[in-house]
Amino acid sequence: MGQSSGHRWLCIRQIQVVEATMLQAHKILALTETTQATHALVLCYFLETNSKQYNLVDKNVIEIGAGTGLVSIVASLLGAFVTATDLPELLGNLRHNVLRNTKLKSKHQPCVKELSWGIDLEKNFPRSSCHFDYIMAADVVYHHPFLDELLLTFDHLCKNDTVILWAMKFRLEKENKFVDRFQTLFDLEMISNFPSLNITLYKAMRKDSMKASLPN
Ligand SMILES: C[S@@+](CC[C@H](N)C(=O)[O-])C[C@H]1O[C@@H](n2cnc3c(N)ncnc32)[C@H](O)[C@@H]1O
């Protein structure tokens, strides 16, 4: 089990994907019955089945709200330099999962780092030295009070050539509003849809920086 804490996501069990890096559709569907990490599984499946188009070898990838770290693990096994991030209280479990599943298996050892959305972004991820080819996010938009901070985080981490891959389930009006705000900064394209799971996978890139700005 994950380390104990009041945070609801710490109750997610540690994951073991050591021998199961090539996820197949039927495995995903079976796993979704037993795990809360459905969005992450959908994104992993996409990465594995589209690894020619989205070649992660030697690419810089950051995952925000990594949770159990499944997306970070798969991105690492696919050859990327990965930074898996989450809230400080999640990092012990995340580090354990990432290390256990990538040690001696990945081309580049992933790094696990705190990233609390909207907090100390320039200090911990300076724009001048951080360049990410991909930002990955699975199930980070739901009913929580940090949607503005989440948008600031995407904005801070995303350069003109960064690709955001984001798995999302529409649930409430608030989340739809987030998407509207997101689209003031980023061009959003649906790249895959899983209607039975009600999950959509998006690709996003920064709009022309002269035209885009955060709404007040
Ligand atoms: C619904 S879980 C998704 C976890 C994982 N991406 C997945 O799909 O299984 C949301 C994640 O966002 C993280 N999170 C929530 N609020 C956050 C914040 N303010 N700053 C950073 N991470 C946050 C949580 O700790 C959690 O890991």
The ligand as a Gaussian input file, in Angstrom:
#p B3LYP/6-31G(d) Opt

LIG

0 1
 C       -6.842000      12.479000      -9.751000
 S       -5.162000      12.357000      -9.317000
 C       -4.418000      11.815000     -10.826000
 C       -3.155000      11.067000     -10.582000
 C       -2.507000      10.476000     -11.839000
 N       -2.148000      11.501000     -12.793000
 C       -3.439000       9.488000     -12.476000
 O       -4.041000       9.769000     -13.510000
 O       -3.576000       8.407000     -11.908000
 C       -4.694000      14.077000      -9.265000
 C       -3.237000      14.307000      -8.934000
 O       -3.001000      15.712000      -8.900000
 C       -2.269000      16.019000      -7.742000
 N       -2.585000      17.373000      -7.292000
 C       -3.768000      17.837000      -6.816000
 N       -3.669000      19.125000      -6.474000
 C       -2.391000      19.486000      -6.724000
 C       -1.663000      20.702000      -6.574000
 N       -2.254000      21.788000      -6.069000
 N       -0.387000      20.726000      -6.936000
 C        0.207000      19.603000      -7.458000
 N       -0.418000      18.424000      -7.625000
 C       -1.704000      18.372000      -7.255000
 C       -2.711000      14.997000      -6.721000
 O       -1.767000      14.866000      -5.677000
 C       -2.858000      13.760000      -7.565000
 O       -1.665000      13.035000      -7.683000

